[in-house]
Amino acid sequence: MAKRDYYDILGVPKTADDAALKSAFRKLAMVHHPDKNPGDAEAEKKFKELNEAYQVLSDPQKRGAYDRFGHQAFEGGGQGGPGGFGPDFASSMSDIFEDIFGDVFGGGGRRGGGQRGRERGADLRYNLDITLEEAFKGKNATIKVPTSITCDACSGNGAKPGSKPKTCSTCGGQGRVRATQGFFSIERTCPTCGGRGEVIEDPCKSCAGAGRVTRERTLSVNVPAGVEDGTRIRLAGEGEAGMRGAPSGDLYIFLGVKPHGFYSRDGADLFCRVPISMVAAALGTEVKVPTLDGKEAAIKVPEGTQSGKQFRLRGRGMPILRSKDVGDLYVQAVVETPQNLTRRQRELLAEFEKDSSKETNPESHGFFAKMKDFFGGAGS
């Protein structure tokens, strides 16, 4: 039976470059790989065809010979033909599988010297609530974090004091073993050492061979002035210790700013509402507002101030993080309507209302005048 054309097997034209060949091989190999089609003889056959075609076409010399002479170039026991691949074929195909399949078929990159099992410790999160005053001034906070730390007894290597981990005899310290299937091979994580390249025959009693123990650590956190709700502070290397001497992870402090009873915040600007009596708003007054720096800000309220009038105090807001600039403070006047009036107060207000004009109440007079014109015109 005549063999299929290698280019047809990969589904590429004869002008395809190396990138196109590799891409085509990746897609088809993922479909027909034996691990994805257990017990499927047809899939295994197609997978072997793909390997054979790619091994020839990816080699410039073999591809040149194939383009000139076809399959005859590899007949007669020459390297590269079916059953006659060169001695470096298993190694080169292993590299291809590493690149293509990664973690899907047990790959994940070559890591010699047992580095695969020495994973970095996990990152940790700590939520820290602070007041608006603390966000304004900044603070040094002390926190207690339960985490895994390096075992002092074994210095993190997991072995009993006085002993050391030994090189894994299964993988020779590489952390990976090669399984051969027919004319191709696949590297996998060593089942004996779990990819670490080392085995511990006599584990440390303090950490049971893990190289780390759980403890509560006390840390100091510098909270800079101007932080906002949700600000994240990273403490490098203060997270969970890595297994058997691997690097530690990081600790992330997430700040939550508690609601304030007087101020609200929008970025670097502060906002507050100050009630003012109706008389004070009419005659004018001065109010003093406490600020987050412990001082007071004086605001002149002119006569005739309406409810909702906003006064801006430049540079009296929040510090801006990593900047010398400062936000502003906005004070909103809320004119308070008198309640629980005495008879005399009622009489005075009634007399005032009787004598009021559009000069004293321009907005209300103007509103009702417009309303009268509107409904008067609508009815005509």
N, C-alpha and C positions, 0 to 999 in steps of 0.2 A: 504493500500500500504506500502510495506516494506521500511524503511528508508535506505538511502544510507550510506555506511561506511564512517566515518569521515575522515579516511586516504585517501580514494578515492576522496572525495570532495576536499581535499587540494592537491591531486596528489603527496603524499609523501609515502614512505614505513613506516612500523611500527617501524623501527629502527631509524627514523629521530630524530635528536636532536632538541633542542629549536631553534637554529639559522635557521635550515632548515625549521622548521614549520613557523617561523616568516617570512622568505623570501618568502615562497610559498603563505602565506596569503597576504602579501603586493602586490605581482604581480597580484593575482586573484582579490583582492579587488579593485585595481585600474581599472581593466577592467569592473567589474560589479557594481561599485558604482552607486546608484540612481542618483546622481548629474551628472554623465556622460551619463546616459541612462534615461532621463526624460520620463515618461509615459510607460516605458518598464516593464511590469509585470514579464516577465521571468527573466530579469536581477535582479529585486528586490528580486525575489524568490531565485535565486542563491546566491545573496549577503547575505541573511538571513541564508542560509545553511552554507556559509563560516564563518559567525560570530559564529554560533552555534558550528561548528566543532572546530574552533580555541579556543573558550572560554573553551571547555572541554579539548582539548589536550594540551593547554598551562598551565593547572593547574595540577601539578604532582599527586595530590590525585584523581582528577576526571579522569585523563588519566589512572591511575592504575586501577580504578574501571571499566572503559570502556574496557580496554584490557582484563579484567577477565570475565566480564558479558555482554559486548556489550551494546546496547541501553537499555536493561532491567535494567541496573544499575541506570537509571534515570527515570524509569516509576513509576507511583503511586504518582506523585506530588513532587518527590524529587527535591532538588535544582540542577539546571544545565540542566534540561530537557527543551523541547520546551514549552514555556509559563511558565516555572517554574525556571527561572534563579535567582540566589541569588541577594540580595539587592545591592551588590557591583558591579553588572554587568555593569550598565550604566557608572559608574565611570571608571572602568577598560577599557571598550571599548572606552571611550572618550580619555583616555591616548593613546590607540593604534592608534586612528585616528589622534591625534596630531603628533605622531611619524611618521606615514605613509604618510599622505597627506600634512602636513605643509600648505603652502600658497595656494595650489591647491584648497582646500575646506574650506578656511577661517581660517586655523590654523596659525602656525608660532611660537609655543612655548608658554608655560604658563608664564604669567607675571602678578603677583599680584600687588595690590596697585596702579593700573593705570599706570604702567611704560611703557606699550606698546605705548601710545600716546606721550611719552616724548622723541621723537626721537632726536638724536644728530644733531647739525647743520651741514649744508653742508660744504664740503671742497671747498676752493676757489683757483683760479690760477691767478697769476700775472706775466706778461712777462716784464723782465727788461733787457734793452740793455746797455752794457758797452763797453768801448774801450779796446784794447789790453793792453794799459798802465795801466788801472785800474785793469784788470785781473792780471797783473804782480805785482802790488803793493798791491792790495786789497783796499777796500774803505767802508765807511759808507754811505749808500744811504738812502734818505728819499723818501718814496712813499706815494701816496694817493690812498686808496682803498675804493670804494663804497661797503658797505656790511650791513648786518642786525646786529644790536647790541641789547643788553638787554634794554628793556624799563625802563627808570629811574622812571617814574611815578608809575608803579605798581610793580617794582622790578622783572619783568619778569614773574609774575604769571598770567597776563592777566585780573585780576579782577580790578574793580574800586578802587582807593585808599580808604582805610577804610573798604573794604570788602575782602572776601576770596572765592576761588572756593569751591563749596560744593560737597560732595560725591554723585556720581551718584546713584539715587534711583533704576535705572533699574538693574544695575549689582552689586550694593553694594560696589562700589569702586574697583572691580576686573578687570574691563575693558573688561570682556568677559561674554557672556551669553550662557546657555546650551539649545539646542533645542532637544526635544525627538521625535524620529520617531519609533513607535512600541516599540521594546524591546531594542533599542540602541539609544544613544544620541551623539550629536556632539556639541562641543563648537565653538562659533563664536565671532567675535568682536562685542562689544556692539554697537548697532546702535544709542543709545542716546548720548553717550560721545565719540564715535569714538575710543574706546579703552583706553582713558586716565584715566578713573575711576573717573573723576571729571567733573562737569559742571559749567559754569560761568553764573550766572543769571544777573549780572550787569557788563558788560565788561568795561575795561579801555578805555577811549575816546582817549587817545594818540596813542594806538596801536591796537584799535578795538578788544581787547581780545587776540591778537596773542602773547603778551608778548615780542615783539621785534619790532624795527623800523629801517628804512633804513637811514643810515648816511654815510658820507665820513670820513674815519679814516686816520690819518697821522701816519705812522709807520716808524721806523728806522730799516734798514736791514744791517747787517754786512756781507760784501762780502769778504771772505778770499782770500789771495793771492794764485794764481795758479789755479783758477777755469777755467773750459773749457766751450766751447759753449754747452748748453744743461744741465749744472749743475743745480740741483734742491736743493733749500734751504727750509726747513720746519720750519714754525713758529707755534708751537703748541698752539691751543686755540685762534688763531687770525683769524679764518674763520668766517663763518656765525653763529650767535647766534642760539641756539636751541629754539624750541617752548616752551613757558611757563616755562622757567627756566631750560630747558634741557642743557647739556653741549654744548659748541661751537665746531665747526669743526676746521680744521687747514687751514692755508694759505700756499700755495706752490709757491715759487718764482722760475720761470724758467729763467735762465740767457742766454742771447744771446750775444756773443762777436762779435763786428763789425769787418769787414775786415780792415786790416791795409794797408797803402799805401806803406810800405817798407818791412815789414816782413810777412812771412807766417808761419804757425804753424803746427806742427805734434806732438801732445801730449805735452811733456815738451820741445821739441826741436824747435828752431827757425831757419828759413832759409831766406836768402836774396841774391840778385844778385847785384854785383858791376861791372859797366863797367870800363874797363881799356884800355888805348890807345895801339895801336899795338906796338909803340915804347917802352912804359913803360913795356909792357909784355915781349918784347924782351930783354931789358936791365936790367929789375928788378926794383922794386920800393917798396914803403911802402904806404899803404892806411889806413885811419882811418875811422872806422865805428861807428856811434852813436848807443848806446845800450839803452834798455828800462829803465835802472836805471839812465839815464841822463848823463852817462859818455861816453867815447870813447874807442874803442878797436883797437889797432894798429896791422896790419897784414903785414908781410914781404912777398912780392911777388918775388920769385926768378926769375932770367933771364931765358928766354925761356918758361915762363908759357903759357900753351895752354888754349884756351877758354873752359870753363866748369870745369876747375880745382877747387876743393873744399877745403876750409880751415876750420878746426875745432877749435873752441875756447871752451874749456871745462868750464862748470860752468857759462856760460854767457847766458844761455837760460831762460826758465820759471821756477819759483818755482814749486815744486811738492806738490799738495794739501795734507795736514796732514803729511808732511814729511820735513825733513831738507835738503833733496837733491834738486839739481837744474839741469835742462837739459842743453844741449849744444847749441851753436850758430854755424851754418854752413854758411860760406860765399862762394859764387860761383863767380869766376872771369869770366867775359864776355868780351873777347877781341873785341874791336870795330874796324871795318874796316874804314879807312879814306874816307871821302867824300868831294866833291867840291874842288878838288886839284888844285893848281896853276900849271902853265907850269913847273916851276922849280921843284916842288915836284914830278910831273910826271916823269921828266927826272931822278931825283935821284932814284925813285922807279924802273924805267926801268933799270937803271944801276945796281941797287942792284939785281934785278931779273936775269940780264945777268950773274952776277958774283956768283949767289947762287949755292950751291952744295948740295949733300946729307948730308953734315955735318951741314949746316945751316937749311935745310928743310928735315929732315930725313923721316918724315912721308909721305909727298907727293912724294918724290923720291922713297921710298919703295913701295908705292901704285902703281905708274905708272910702276915701274919695274915688279911687279907681274902681272899687267894687260897685259904688253907686252909679258911676258912669257906665260901667259894663252892663249891669242889669237894666239900667234905665234905657240904654241903646237897644238892648235885646228885646225889650218889651214894646218899643215904638214901631 
